[in-house]
Amino acid sequence: MAPLDGILILDLTHVLAGPFCTQTLQDLGARVIKVERPGTGDDTRAFPPFVDGESAYFATLNAGKQSIALDLKADTDRAIFERLAARADVLVENYRPGVMARLGYGWEVLHARHPRLVYASVSGFGQTGPDAMKPAYDMVVQARGGVMSITGESGGPPVRVGASIGDIVAGMYLAQGVLAALYQREKTGEGAFIDVAMLDSQLAIQEHAVAIASATGVAPGPTGARHPTITPFATYRASDGFVVIAAGNDAMFGKLCDVLGLGIGDDPRFATNAARCENHALMKRMIETVTLVQPVAHWLEVLDLAGLPTARVQDMVEVLADPQIRARNMVLPVMPHAGGPTFTATGNPIKMSTLPEVAALPPAPRLDGDRAAILAWLDQG
C-alpha cells in the first residue's frame, strides 16, 4: 500500500509547475485525473523532443495519470467536472488568479460544496499582491527573484539556471502544502486552500544570498561554480577537464593540502575559511597549479581515498548511465501504449519503506483517453 493510496487528485494544471506537483503525488500512490482542454490538451503535448510524434517532455511529467478532456464552459462537461470534484480529495490548478472563480469553481464555491476538498493553486506571483494578475514563466521569476543575479561568472551577463527551477521548486512546495493539508484534514475534517507563488519560491531557496544582502546591505553577485562563503569549494581544472573539490571545513582543507602537497596549512591567508574566502582567487591558482598536471580520473581516485567530497562534472548522458543513479532506481522506462514509443523518465527520489520500488512507469495518458473509464467509474457511485 503506497502512502497516498485512495487519494484522488483532480489535476487542472498544464506545462510544468502544476504537473510536477501532481506527478510527485502520483509517484506517492495517488490517483491523478488530468482535466485537459478539448482538442489540444496540455501545452507540453506539443513540446519537443518527439518520438514517433509523441512528446517526451509530456510523457515524463504525466506518466501514470489519466486524462479526460472537458470544456468547463459547456454544461455537459461542467456536470462531469462537478461529479469529479465531489469525489476528489485534492484539486490542483495553475491558471492565472481569478480564472477558476470566473468559471464558478473558485475556492469559496467549492469549499462550501465540498468542505473536505483540498484546493491547491500555483501561479507566478500568487493570489495576492499588486502583481498577482501578471503572467509569468520560469525565466521571469528566476530574474525577478534574484536567482539570475547570482548565476554565471563574475562580470558576465545574467544567466538562467539550466533546470527550470522557477517551476520545479514551486511544484515541490505545492506538493508539500498538499501533504500538510491532507494531514491536517485527518484532524479537522476540513480541507484548506494552498497558494504557492513561483516568485516566493525563488526567494525561499536562496539562503546565502538573503543572508549576505540582509546582513551587509550589499547585493551578492555571481561567483560561477565557486561557493560564495566556503573556500575551496568549486570546480578546478585538471589536464583533461574539470573536477569538483568541496573542502567544507578546516579539517578537510588540511587533508586537501596533504593530498596536493601544498604546504600552506599555517599560512594566515588560508588558515581559516574566512581568510580563504578573502583570498579565493589566489587559492584557486595554487590548487590548479597542481591539478592541471593530472587527469580528472587521477584526482577522483586520490580525493576519494582521502575522504574528500569530489565529483566529475558529468553531462546528462553520463548521468543517466551513472552506476549510483542506476542503483537507486532513478532511471526508468515509461511504458508505451500499444504501438507507441517508450520514453525514459526519472524515478522517484523519495524512498520509503512503505513505497514499493517500480521497474517501469505506466504510460502517459492519451488526450481524453480515459474518458470512458472515468465516466464508468463515476456511474458506479
N, C-alpha and C positions, 0 to 999 in steps of 0.2 A: 504494500500500500504506500503510494507516494504521499508526501506531506500535504499536497493540495488536491488529493483525490476527492471528487464530489463537489469541487468548487467550479462554478460556471462563470466564465469571463465573456462578456459581450464587448467585442472589440470593434470600435468605430474609428480606429486610428489608421494612418497611412504614412508612408515614407519610412522614417527611422525611429524617432524618439518613442512614439507610442508602440509600434511593433516590436521594438527591442524590449520594452517593458513586458508586453504580453507574451513574447517568446520566452522570457525568463520564467514567467508564471506557468507557461506550458511545460517547460523543462522540469518544473517542480511538481507536475502532475495535474494541473488544472486543465479543464476542457475549455478551449478558446473557440468561440464562434465569431468569425470575422465578417462584419457587415460592410459590404463594398458598394460602390456606385455601379449601377447597371451599365453595361457596355464597356467601360474602361477599367473599373476596379481600382485597386491601389496603384498610385503613380509608378511605384517601383516595378510593376509588371512590364513597364516599357524601358527600364534602365538596363544598360549593358553591364557586364558581358552576357551574351546569349549563347545557349547551347541548344541546337535544334529549334530555335525560335523562342525558347523559354529563358526568362531572366534568372541568372544565377544569384543576383542580388536579392530578388524577391524570395527565391527558394530558401536561402539561408536565414532569412528573418521570419519566415512563416511556416516552417516545417511542422507538420502535425496539426495545424489549425484547420478548422472547417470554414467554408465560405458560403455566404448567401448574399445575393445582390438585392438591395432594397432601395427604392426611391422614397425617401422619407417625406416627400410632398404628395405622394399618391395614397389615397385612402386604403386601398387593399394592402399595400406594403406597410403602411403605418399600423394597420391592425396586426400584421405578423410581428412587427417590431415590438409592439406593446405586449404581445404574448411572450416574446423572448425576455423583455425587461422584467416581466412578472416572475420569471423563473431564474433570472440571473442573480448571482452573488455580487458581481462587480461589473460596472460599466466603465470602460476606458475610452476617452476621446481626446483628440488633439486638434480640434478645429479652433479657429480664432475665437476669442471670448465673445459670447453673445449668440453665436450661430445655433447652438443647441437650444437655447432659450427661445429663439425665434421660430424654431421648428416645433416648439411646445414640449421639449424634453430637457429643459434645464434642471439643475439640482433641486430647486424648490418644488417643482412639479413632481418629479419622480420620487423625491424623498417623502412627499405627502402620500403618494400612492403605495410606495414600497419602502417602508421605514428601515428595513434591513439591508437595502441595497447600498453598497459602497460605490461612490461616484468619483472617479479619478480623472483629472484633467491635466494635460501638459501643453504648454504654449510657449511662445518665445519670451514674453515678458510677464506672464502671469495674468490673473484675473483682475488685478487692481493696479493702481498707479497711473501716472499720466500717459504712459506709452503702452498700456495694455492692449490697445487695438492695432498696434503696428505689426506688420508682418516680419517674420524672422526666419533665417536659415542658420545652419551651423556656423558658417563663417562670420555672420553678423554678430552672433553672441560671443564667439571667440574674440572678435575685435573689440566689441563694446565692454566685454567682461574683463579685459586686460590680458587674456592669455596670449594674444599675438604680440603684445608689447614685451613679453619676456621670452619669446620663442625665436630662435635663429641665432646668428652670430652677432657679436657686438659690432656696432657700426653698420650693419647690414639693414635691409628693408624688413618690415614686419613679415612674419612667416606664420601661416596657418599650421597647426598641428596636423600631422599626416592622417591620423584617425579622426573621425567625425565626433570629437568628444563633446561638442555642444549638444548634439542629440543624444549620444550614448549615455553621458553622465546624467542628463535629465531623465532618461528612461530608467536608469538604475535607481535614482532617488524615488521615482514614481513607484517602482516595484516595492521598494522598502515601505513607502507610505501605504500601499495596498495591503501588505502583510501586517503592518501595525494596525490598520483599520479592521482587518478581519479578526485579529486577536482581541481588539477592544470590543468588537461586536459580540464575541463569546461571553463577555462580562456584562454588557449593557443591553444586548439585543437590538442595537440600533447601528445603522451604517453611518459613515462620515463622508464629508466632501474633502477631496485632496486636490490641492492647487500647487503644481510644480512649474516653475519657470525655468527655461533654458538659461537665461541670463543669471538668475540667482545661483543656479548650479555651477556655473563657471566660477563665480566668486568663491563658492564654498570649497573648491578643490585647490585653492591657491594659498596654502598655509604659509610658505615662506614669503611670498610677495606681500601678503597682507601684513605679516609681522614686520617686514622691513619698512613698508610705506607708513604704517601707523606709528612705529617706534621712532623713525628718523625724519619723517616728512619728505623723504626723497623717494621718488618712484624707481624701483629696480628696473634694470634693462635686461636685454637678452645676454645670456652667458654661453650660448652654444650648448655643447654637451656637458659643460662643467657645472657641478652643483654650486649654487650661489653662496652657500655657507659652510661647506665642507671641502677640504683640500688635503691630499689629492683624491679627486672623485670625478673622473672624466674619461674621455677616450684618448688614447695615446698611440702614436704611430709606431708600428713595427715595420720590418723590412718589406712585408707583403700586404699590409693592410692596417687595420685598427684593432686595438684591444682595449676593453674597458677595465680600468683599475679603480676600485672603490675602497679606499682605506679610510674607514669611517671613524676611527678614533686614534689616540696616540699609540696604543699598543700595536694596532695594525700598521701604522706608519713606521714604527720601529722594525717590524717584520719586513715591510717593503724595502726599507733601506738595506737590510741584510741581504735580501734576495737580489737586489740590483747592485749591491756593492757600493752604495752611496754612504760615505762616512760623514753624514750631516746631522746625525741624531742630536747632537748637542749645540748645533748652530742656532743662535737665538732667532734667526729669521724663520726657522722651521720648527722650533721647539714646541709650539702649541698650535692648535688648529687655527686660532685667530691670526697668529703670525703667518701661518702657511697661506691663509686666505689673502692676506695683505700682499704676499709675495707669490701669488699663484702663477704668474707668467714665468718667473724665474724657475719655480718648482717644475713646471711643465717642460721647460727646456732641459733641465738637468735630468729628468726622467727619460725624455726622448733621446737624449744622448746615448743612453744605454739601450732602450727598447728598439731603436732603429737598426741595430746590428743583428737582430734575430727575427725569425718569422713569428706570426701570431701563434701558431701551434706550440712553439717553444715556450712562449710566455704563459699560455694557458696551462701548460703542464707544470711549470715551476711555481706559478702563483697558486694553483690548486694545491700542490704539495705543501705550500706554506700556510694553507688555510685562509688565503685572501680572496675576497669576492672578486670574481672576474668573469668576463664573457667575451666571446666573439660577437661583432656586430653582424647579425645574420639578416639576409633578405628573406622575404616571405616564403619562397620556395624551400629554402633551408629550414625555416621554422616548421613548416608542415612535415618535414622529414625528421625533425629532431627527436632522438630516442626518448628523452624525458617527456616531451609533449605527447608522443605516442603512448608511452607507458601510462600516462594519466588519462587516456581515452579522450583526448581533446581534438582529434581529427576524425570526423565521422562522415560516412556517406549519407546523403539524403536520397532515400529510395525513390525510384521512378514510378510514375503512373505507367500503365500498360503502353508500351511503345515509346515512352518518353525518356528523356535523358536522366542520368544520375549526376547529382551535384555533390560538392564537398562543403561541409559546414563545421563550425567549431562545436565541440562537445560542451557539456555543462560544467563550468568551473566550480559549482557548488557541490562538493562531495559530502554526502550524508550517509550514515549507516542505515537509514530507513528509505533511501532513494536508490533503487537498483540502477546500476550502470547499463547502458544500452549499447549494442553493437552498430546500430544504424538508426537514423531518424526517419519518421514517416514522411511521405511526400508533402510538399506544399500544396495547398488546395488549388484546383482549377476554379476560375471565376464562376461563382454561383453553382459550383459542382456538388455542393452538399444540400441544395435546396430541398430535394425530395426527402432525404433522410431527416433533415431538421423539422420539416413540416410533419412528417410521420411521428417523430418524437413528441412534438407539441400536441398532436392529436391524442397521444396515449395518456395525456394528463400528467 
